[in-house]
């Protein structure tokens, strides 16, 4: 193509971004070289930095994404878009507490990019809560789960009428069990089930929580019926849990076990138990 024949002759950074995107889409050409060349030629262009960062994230190259972020933030330290990209990167490097602290301090303006802000905030605090439970610190876990339920104005999003909170409510049930608060645990599981409604196709990963919540409430016949009606779909969903961040969090939640820390069952070998890898 004409763009490929230009080599590194152009001295205009955006040309390399355009070539990277076109050749990757049309011919499967690795875009990193062109994206790095674009940043080299136009380091003052924030959007070009973001293209490189997102490429690394899409490839699961989290260390490279963090390095690219550090270079971008040196030039644009107050850019909230970079805050969100860094929060996601830190979570995937197993540094969820740093991610949560970053999002707690961020000031995100309403924008298209802001749509992900609360989801990242909730996920970061949920991971910290799961880590605290693994370490036998249920009080700390509850604190972070309560934060995950909040909708800080600083994140540029208003609370929707019916937010998706099933995972956090389920985990609050596990926390309250460990703290010996039976009534609060039941209320949390009931809230998870109420939000699940009548489970039926198409099923989502979060629907897996309903069966375990029913068993935590000693409603085994309902859990058995739910499993019997959806056994094949549940098996398919469980097989996908390690494919994305939400699934990994659900996997960890389902493997926590109920009751006190001494009664909680261990997750099987190979489970994602600490942070997100």
C-alpha positions in Angstrom: 0.0 0.0 0.0 1.0 3.6 -0.4 1.0 4.1 3.4 3.4 1.2 3.9 5.7 2.4 1.1 6.2 5.7 3.0 8.3 3.9 5.6 9.4 6.4 8.3 9.7 9.3 5.9 6.7 11.3 7.2 7.4 13.6 10.2 3.7 14.0 11.1 2.7 11.7 14.0 -1.0 11.2 13.2 -0.1 9.6 9.9 1.5 6.7 11.8 -1.6 6.3 13.9 -3.8 6.1 10.7 -1.4 3.6 9.1 -1.3 1.5 12.3 -5.1 1.3 12.4 -5.6 0.6 8.7 -2.9 -2.0 8.3 -3.9 -3.8 11.5 -7.6 -3.9 10.4 -7.0 -4.8 6.8 -3.9 -6.9 6.8 -3.3 -7.9 10.5 -0.1 -5.9 10.7 1.2 -5.4 14.2 0.6 -1.6 15.0 3.0 -1.1 17.9 5.9 0.2 15.8 3.9 2.9 14.1 2.2 3.9 17.3 5.5 4.3 19.1 6.8 6.3 16.1 3.7 8.5 16.4 4.4 9.2 20.1 8.0 10.0 19.3 7.1 12.5 16.7 4.1 14.1 18.5 4.7 13.7 22.3 2.5 16.7 22.9 -0.5 15.0 21.4 -2.5 13.3 24.2 -4.7 11.2 21.9 -1.7 9.6 20.3 -0.4 8.5 23.7 -3.9 7.0 24.4 -3.8 5.0 21.2 -0.5 3.3 22.3 -1.8 2.7 25.8 -5.0 1.1 24.6 -3.1 -1.1 22.1 -1.1 -2.5 25.0 -4.2 -3.0 27.1 -6.0 -4.8 24.3 -3.1 -7.1 24.0 -3.0 -7.8 27.7 0.5 -6.2 27.9 -0.1 -4.5 31.2 3.6 -3.7 32.1 4.0 -2.0 28.7 0.7 -0.2 29.2 1.9 1.1 32.5 5.2 2.3 31.0 3.3 4.1 28.2 1.0 5.6 30.8 3.9 6.9 32.9 5.3 8.7 29.8 1.9 10.2 29.0 1.1 11.3 32.6 4.5 13.1 32.8 3.1 15.4 30.1 -0.6 15.4 31.1 -0.6 14.9 34.9 -4.2 16.1 35.4 -5.9 14.3 32.5 -8.8 12.2 33.9 -8.8 9.9 30.8 -5.3 8.8 31.7 -6.5 8.3 35.3 -9.1 5.8 34.1 -6.6 4.0 31.8 -4.1 3.8 34.7 -6.8 2.5 37.1 -7.6 -0.4 34.7 -3.9 -1.2 34.2 -3.2 -1.3 37.9 -6.0 -3.6 38.5 -4.7 -6.0 35.9 -1.3 -5.9 37.5 -2.7 -7.0 40.8 -2.5 -3.5 42.3 -6.2 -3.0 43.0 -5.7 -0.9 46.2 -3.6 1.6 44.2 -6.3 1.6 41.5 -9.0 2.3 44.1 -7.0 5.1 45.7 -6.5 6.7 42.3 -10.2 6.6 41.5 -11.1 7.9 44.9 -9.1 11.0 44.1 -10.0 11.4 40.5 -12.2 14.1 39.1 -13.9 12.8 35.9 -15.8 15.1 33.7 -19.1 13.9 32.1 -18.0 12.5 28.7 -18.0 9.3 26.6 -14.9 8.1 28.3 -16.5 8.6 31.7 -19.0 5.8 31.1 -16.4 3.3 32.4 -15.4 5.3 35.5 -17.9 3.9 38.0 -17.4 0.3 36.8 -13.7 0.6 37.3 -14.3 2.2 40.8 -16.6 -0.6 41.8 -14.3 -3.3 40.5 -11.2 -1.9 42.2 -13.0 -1.8 45.6 -14.5 -5.2 45.1 -11.0 -6.7 44.4 -9.6 -5.0 47.5 -12.5 -6.5 49.5 -11.9 -10.0 48.1 -8.2 -9.7 49.0 -9.2 -8.6 52.6 -11.5 -11.6 52.9 -8.6 -13.9 51.8 -6.5 -12.4 54.5 -9.2 -12.8 57.2 -10.1 -9.1 57.5 -13.9 -9.0 57.0 -14.3 -5.6 58.5 -11.9 -4.1 55.9 -13.8 -6.0 53.2 -17.1 -4.6 54.3 -15.7 -1.1 54.2 -14.6 -1.5 50.6 -17.8 -3.2 49.6 -19.8 -0.3 51.0 -17.6 2.1 49.0 -18.3 0.0 45.9 -22.0 0.7 46.3 -21.5 4.5 46.2 -21.7 6.7 43.1 -19.2 9.6 43.8 -20.1 12.7 41.9 -16.4 13.2 41.2 -16.5 10.2 38.8 -18.9 12.1 36.4 -21.8 9.6 36.5 -25.1 9.7 38.3 -26.6 6.7 40.0 -29.0 4.8 37.6 -32.5 3.8 38.7 -31.5 0.2 39.1 -27.8 -0.3 39.3 -26.2 -3.7 38.9 -25.1 -4.6 42.4 -25.6 -8.3 42.7 -21.9 -9.2 43.1 -21.3 -6.6 45.8 -24.5 -7.7 47.7 -23.5 -11.3 47.5 -20.1 -10.5 48.9 -21.7 -8.5 51.7 -23.6 -11.6 52.6 -20.3 -13.5 52.9 -18.7 -10.8 54.9 -21.6 -10.5 57.4 -21.5 -14.3 57.8 -17.9 -14.1 58.8 -18.8 -11.3 61.3 -21.5 -13.4 62.8 -24.3 -11.0 61.6 -26.9 -13.5 60.5 -29.7 -10.9 59.8 -27.5 -8.7 57.8 -26.2 -11.6 55.8 -29.7 -12.8 55.0 -30.7 -9.3 53.9 -27.7 -9.1 51.5 -28.4 -12.5 49.9 -32.1 -11.5 49.6 -31.1 -8.3 47.8 -28.9 -10.3 45.4 -31.8 -12.6 44.6 -34.3 -9.8 44.3 -32.1 -8.2 41.7 -31.7 -11.5 39.8 -35.5 -11.7 39.3 -36.8 -14.7 37.3 -33.6 -16.2 35.8 -34.0 -17.4 32.3 -32.3 -17.3 28.9 -30.3 -15.5 27.9 -28.3 -16.0 31.1 -25.4 -13.9 32.3 -22.4 -14.7 34.4 -23.9 -12.9 37.4 -26.9 -15.3 37.4 -24.6 -17.9 38.8 -24.7 -16.1 42.1 -28.4 -16.9 42.6 -27.9 -20.6 43.2 -25.3 -20.1 45.9 -27.3 -17.3 47.5 -30.3 -19.6 47.7 -28.2 -22.2 49.4 -26.8 -19.6 51.8 -30.4 -18.9 52.8 -31.1 -22.7 53.3 -33.4 -22.7 50.3 -31.9 -25.8 48.8 -35.0 -27.1 46.9 -35.2 -23.8 45.0 -31.5 -23.9 44.3 -31.8 -27.5 43.1 -34.7 -26.5 40.8 -32.8 -23.5 39.4 -29.7 -25.7 38.7 -31.8 -28.4 37.1 -33.6 -25.9 34.8 -30.4 -24.2 33.7 -27.7 -26.9 34.2 -26.2 -26.7 30.6 -26.2 -22.9 30.6 -24.6 -22.7 34.0 -21.9 -25.1 32.9 -21.2 -23.0 29.9 -21.1 -19.8 31.9 -18.8 -21.3 34.5 -16.4 -22.2 31.7 -16.1 -18.5 30.7 -15.5 -17.1 34.2 -11.8 -16.6 33.7 -12.1 -14.9 30.3 -12.7 -11.4 31.7 -12.4 -9.3 34.8 -16.0 -9.5 35.9 -16.0 -13.3 35.5 -12.8 -13.6 37.6 -14.4 -11.7 40.4 -17.5 -13.9 40.2 -15.2 -16.9 40.3 -13.5 -15.7 43.4 -16.9 -14.9 45.1 -18.3 -18.4 44.4 -15.2 -20.0 45.8 -15.2 -18.1 49.1 -17.4 -20.6 50.9 -19.9 -19.6 53.6 -19.7 -19.3 57.4 -16.7 -18.3 59.5 -13.2 -18.2 58.0 -12.5 -21.6 59.5 -15.6 -23.1 57.7 -15.0 -21.4 54.4 -13.8 -23.8 51.7 -10.6 -23.1 49.8 -10.7 -22.4 46.1 -9.3 -25.1 43.9 -5.7 -25.0 42.8 -5.1 -22.5 40.0 -7.9 -20.3 41.1 -7.4 -16.5 40.8 -7.2 -15.7 44.5 -5.2 -12.5 44.7 -5.7 -9.5 42.5 -6.2 -9.9 38.8 -3.6 -11.5 36.6 
